[in-house]
Amino acid sequence: MKIKCYSVRVESVRDISDKCCLVRGFNGSESLIPKSQIYGQDTEVGKSDAYWISEWILEQKSLQYSNKKVAYFDKDSGDMLPRITITQHIPEIIINKEIIPDANLIR
């Protein structure tokens, strides 16, 4: 089963217990997030720390996040699934031209 996660830029992540973390955003909001809903650190972000957090827990919490960077994770293994985008190419319509052969080339 795949789980939709967003990359959330955070100011700090602090362990509260074995099963919970206190996540603080840049706007000052703090939320308690279960460790089972944090799928690891987003290494593509260079300016600050970012973590992959599941969508359904973010909807329940007051943590600030953007829905621009999305990834899917396997629930059992916790591995990121490959990003696949499907695009459909619709070719433009070409109108056939009537071509008259050159009389000098005909036998």
Secondary structure as GFF3:
##gff-version 3
##sequence-region A 1 107
A	DSSP	beta_strand	2	10	.	.	.	ID=ss1
A	DSSP	beta_strand	12	15	.	.	.	ID=ss2
A	DSSP	beta_strand	20	24	.	.	.	ID=ss3
A	DSSP	beta_strand	30	34	.	.	.	ID=ss4
A	DSSP	three_ten_helix	35	37	.	.	.	ID=ss5
A	DSSP	beta_strand	38	41	.	.	.	ID=ss6
A	DSSP	beta_strand	49	54	.	.	.	ID=ss7
A	DSSP	alpha_helix	55	60	.	.	.	ID=ss8
A	DSSP	beta_strand	70	74	.	.	.	ID=ss9
A	DSSP	three_ten_helix	103	105	.	.	.	ID=ss10
###
